[in-house]
Amino acid sequence: MVNYNIFNLFTLKNDEEFQTLLDSLNKEQSIYFLVNSVKHAHRQGIYTLEESEMISRCIRKIYSPEIIQNDINEKRDE
C-alpha cells in the first residue's frame, strides 16, 4: 500500500485517493496547496532568507483581505 503524505498536512491512502484529489482541485484548494508547499519547503530550509521574505510577501498578497473580498464578490456575481 502506498501512502502519500501531503506537505505534512494529511495522508492519502492510495493512488486513487491522490488522483481524485488532483482531479477535483479548485482555485481555493490550489492556492491552499501552493502556500502550504512553500511553507513545507521553508521548514526544511530549502530557501535563503531573501527567498523566504519574497515568498512570505507574495503569500500575504494572495491572502490580503482586499483580494479575499474581491473573490467573494466575484462569486456572488456568478
Phi and psi in degrees as GROMACS dihedral restraints (atoms count N, CA, C in turn):
[ dihedral_restraints ]
;  ai    aj    ak    al  type     phi  dphi    fc
    3     4     5     6     1  -100.7    20    10
    4     5     6     7     1   128.6    20    10
    6     7     8     9     1  -110.2    20    10
    7     8     9    10     1   138.8    20    10
    9    10    11    12     1  -110.9    20    10
   10    11    12    13     1   114.5    20    10
   12    13    14    15     1   -93.4    20    10
   13    14    15    16     1   110.6    20    10
   15    16    17    18     1   -93.2    20    10
   16    17    18    19     1   102.5    20    10
   18    19    20    21     1    50.2    20    10
   19    20    21    22     1    32.4    20    10
   21    22    23    24     1    58.1    20    10
   22    23    24    25     1    24.5    20    10
   24    25    26    27     1   -96.8    20    10
   25    26    27    28     1   -44.1    20    10
   27    28    29    30     1  -162.9    20    10
   28    29    30    31     1   169.3    20    10
   30    31    32    33     1  -120.4    20    10
   31    32    33    34     1   135.2    20    10
   33    34    35    36     1  -101.0    20    10
   34    35    36    37     1   143.7    20    10
   36    37    38    39     1   -79.9    20    10
   37    38    39    40     1   -28.4    20    10
   39    40    41    42     1  -159.2    20    10
   40    41    42    43     1   178.3    20    10
   42    43    44    45     1   -60.0    20    10
   43    44    45    46     1   -37.6    20    10
   45    46    47    48     1   -63.9    20    10
   46    47    48    49     1   -44.9    20    10
   48    49    50    51     1   -62.2    20    10
   49    50    51    52     1   -41.2    20    10
   51    52    53    54     1   -63.0    20    10
   52    53    54    55     1   -46.6    20    10
   54    55    56    57     1   -65.2    20    10
   55    56    57    58     1   -38.5    20    10
   57    58    59    60     1   -61.3    20    10
   58    59    60    61     1   -43.4    20    10
   60    61    62    63     1   -61.1    20    10
   61    62    63    64     1   -48.4    20    10
   63    64    65    66     1   -58.6    20    10
   64    65    66    67     1   -41.7    20    10
   66    67    68    69     1   -71.8    20    10
   67    68    69    70     1   -21.2    20    10
   69    70    71    72     1  -105.2    20    10
   70    71    72    73     1     5.0    20    10
   72    73    74    75     1   -61.7    20    10
   73    74    75    76     1   133.7    20    10
   75    76    77    78     1  -108.5    20    10
   76    77    78    79     1  -177.4    20    10
   78    79    80    81     1   -60.1    20    10
   79    80    81    82     1   -47.5    20    10
   81    82    83    84     1   -63.8    20    10
   82    83    84    85     1   -42.6    20    10
   84    85    86    87     1   -66.1    20    10
   85    86    87    88     1   -38.2    20    10
   87    88    89    90     1   -62.0    20    10
   88    89    90    91     1   -45.2    20    10
   90    91    92    93     1   -62.9    20    10
   91    92    93    94     1   -44.0    20    10
   93    94    95    96     1   -55.9    20    10
   94    95    96    97     1   -47.8    20    10
   96    97    98    99     1   -69.4    20    10
   97    98    99   100     1   -37.6    20    10
   99   100   101   102     1   -62.0    20    10
  100   101   102   103     1   -47.0    20    10
  102   103   104   105     1   -61.9    20    10
  103   104   105   106     1   -44.8    20    10
  105   106   107   108     1   -70.9    20    10
  106   107   108   109     1   -27.9    20    10
  108   109   110   111     1   -66.4    20    10
  109   110   111   112     1   -39.5    20    10
  111   112   113   114     1   -66.2    20    10
  112   113   114   115     1   -44.5    20    10
  114   115   116   117     1   -60.7    20    10
  115   116   117   118     1   -41.1    20    10
  117   118   119   120     1   -62.1    20    10
  118   119   120   121     1   -46.9    20    10
  120   121   122   123     1   -63.8    20    10
  121   122   123   124     1   -38.6    20    10
  123   124   125   126     1   -62.5    20    10
  124   125   126   127     1   -43.3    20    10
  126   127   128   129     1   -60.9    20    10
  127   128   129   130     1   -26.9    20    10
  129   130   131   132     1   -90.0    20    10
  130   131   132   133     1     3.8    20    10
  132   133   134   135     1    75.0    20    10
  133   134   135   136     1    28.8    20    10
  135   136   137   138     1   -72.6    20    10
  136   137   138   139     1   -33.6    20    10
  138   139   140   141     1  -103.4    20    10
  139   140   141   142     1   151.9    20    10
  141   142   143   144     1   -73.3    20    10
  142   143   144   145     1   170.4    20    10
  144   145   146   147     1   -59.9    20    10
  145   146   147   148     1   -42.7    20    10
  147   148   149   150     1   -66.7    20    10
  148   149   150   151     1   -41.1    20    10
  150   151   152   153     1   -64.2    20    10
  151   152   153   154     1   -40.6    20    10
  153   154   155   156     1   -61.6    20    10
  154   155   156   157     1   -41.3    20    10
  156   157   158   159     1   -64.4    20    10
  157   158   159   160     1   -42.8    20    10
  159   160   161   162     1   -60.1    20    10
  160   161   162   163     1   -47.7    20    10
  162   163   164   165     1   -64.1    20    10
  163   164   165   166     1   -42.6    20    10
  165   166   167   168     1   -59.6    20    10
  166   167   168   169     1   -44.4    20    10
  168   169   170   171     1   -65.2    20    10
  169   170   171   172     1   -38.9    20    10
  171   172   173   174     1   -63.3    20    10
  172   173   174   175     1   -42.6    20    10
  174   175   176   177     1   -62.8    20    10
  175   176   177   178     1   -42.8    20    10
  177   178   179   180     1   -63.3    20    10
  178   179   180   181     1   -35.0    20    10
  180   181   182   183     1   -65.1    20    10
  181   182   183   184     1   -42.8    20    10
  183   184   185   186     1   -62.7    20    10
  184   185   186   187     1   -40.8    20    10
  186   187   188   189     1   -98.6    20    10
  187   188   189   190     1    17.3    20    10
  189   190   191   192     1   -65.8    20    10
  190   191   192   193     1   146.4    20    10
  192   193   194   195     1   -55.5    20    10
  193   194   195   196     1   -34.8    20    10
  195   196   197   198     1   -64.6    20    10
  196   197   198   199     1   -44.9    20    10
  198   199   200   201     1   -67.0    20    10
  199   200   201   202     1   -41.7    20    10
  201   202   203   204     1   -61.4    20    10
  202   203   204   205     1   -43.6    20    10
  204   205   206   207     1   -64.6    20    10
  205   206   207   208     1   -39.4    20    10
  207   208   209   210     1   -62.2    20    10
  208   209   210   211     1   -41.4    20    10
  210   211   212   213     1   -62.3    20    10
  211   212   213   214     1   -40.6    20    10
  213   214   215   216     1   -63.9    20    10
  214   215   216   217     1   -45.2    20    10
  216   217   218   219     1   -63.0    20    10
  217   218   219   220     1   -39.9    20    10
  219   220   221   222     1   -63.0    20    10
  220   221   222   223     1   -40.7    20    10
  222   223   224   225     1   -65.5    20    10
  223   224   225   226     1   -36.6    20    10
  225   226   227   228     1   -65.2    20    10
  226   227   228   229     1   -35.6    20    10
  228   229   230   231     1   -74.7    20    10
  229   230   231   232     1   -18.3    20    10
